[in-house]
Amino acid sequence: MTLAGTSGPPGAGTGPSPLSALFADRVGEESPNGGAVMPGSDLLTRALRTLDSISAAEIEMGEELRTAVGTAPAVGTADTTDAVPEPKEQAADRPTSSTRREEILDAASALFAERGYHGASLRDISRRVGISHPGMLHHFASKETLLGAVVDRLEAHAQGLLDSVQALRSSPQAFLAALAGPWDPRVHSMALLATLCAEVVNPDHPGRFRIARLRLVHEHVLEQVLTGLAANGRLIPGADPTFLARTLFSLLLSLTVREHTVRELQKTTEADPIADVQEFVRLVLAD
């Protein structure tokens, strides 16, 4: 599900706008159809107001969206790199264009998480998938285009979290469980986000603004959850949900980096990132 961008930038056609449009913060950059984002009032503020209006019916669909993350069929044409017709029994075993595209995205996501965008070349990715470099270019014309598709997946994951805000803010137990699920520092999506968040301090990084906006989405979800807990008297007096959200997400990213560096070097089970982050949250939960 994609949030309806009722106050988002104008464009061709009607319908919902992606997160990348809702959180646009630079005029002329990264609009959903490649055009300019129109100036106006604070788009981020308007977008956050839109996020606050998610209905209960939309919340119920969050699980379906999270299940579908990374598996939705991609739009594309049939792979025509092999001109010689194959026997039917061989052709049936051959990956479809959409399947091959997903394999490329899986490999790119893994290498971007391990080496960063600049550290992984298209040839590295094609070798991991087991296809030729021209075959790679048949699906993704450039590495920047491939990065955009990888970030699309991260945005879909964040959309699932947005759809689950109401359920998480009503129960400290549900929130603590989510910290061991979609925000688990050990999972691939967090490793990829942590690497890209570190990389985009470079002002020339092609994903700079989309990744920055994606971080805002995660912080916003955490803030909404913590605000709901505070309203129900489940946070200690004086706890600031906005400050806690920023701090908590920074902790999650830091634990993700630690899990994929220090933990691998130490080969020890003494440190549990889930236990660490859950203990941090318990410090601000009211009895």
C-alpha positions, 0 to 999 in steps of 0.5 A: 500500500502507498500513502495517498499524497493528497498534498504532494507535488502535481504530476501526470495522472492521479492516484497515490504518490510514493514515499519519495514524493511525500518526503521531497525536500529539494526543489527540482529533485527526485519527483516520482516522474522525474520532473521538478518538485514544486516549491510551496509550504513545508512538504515534510510537515504536510507529509507527516500530517498525511501519515497521521491520518492512516485509517484502521483499515489501512493498518490491517493491511500492513501485514500483507504489505510486509509479507510482499516486500521484496517479492512483488513482480517488477514491470519489465520485458522478456529477457531476449539476450539469448537469440537461439530458441530453446526446447520447451522443457529447457525454456520452462526452467529458465528464469523469467525476466521478473525473476532475474530482476529480483535476483539482481536486486537481491545481489545488489542489496547484499553487495551494497550492504557489504561494500557500499554503493561506490564499493560494488560495481555492476560487474561485481553484481552480475558475477554474483548473479551469474549473468553477463554484464550485457545481460545485467544492463538489459535489466538495469541500464546503470548502477544509479538506476539499480540503486533506485530500485534497491531503495524502492524496496527499503521504502516498501519496508518502511511503508509496512511500518507506517501501516502498523503504527496504531498497533504498535503504539497501543501496546508496549509488548508489541513495540518491544516485539517489533524491535526484534522483527523489522528493526532487528539489527541483525537483518539484511534490511537494517544492514543495508540501511546502515551502510547507505546512511553512512555513505550519504554524508557524501553530498554527491551520493546519488541516493542522498536525499531518498536515504535521508528521507527514509531515515526521517520515516523511521524516526517518525514511526518511532516517534508516533509509537512513543507518543501513543505510549506516552498518551496512554501513560506508558512512558516515564514522566518527562520522556520526550518521544521526539528525542527518544525516537531519534536516539532509538533509531541512532542506537539501532543503526549503531547496533547494526554496524556493531553486529556486522563488524565487532560481533563477526570479529569477536565470534562471541554470543555475549552481546545480544543487540535485541536485548540491548535495544529492548533494555534501552526502551524498558528504561523509559517505559512506565511500570 
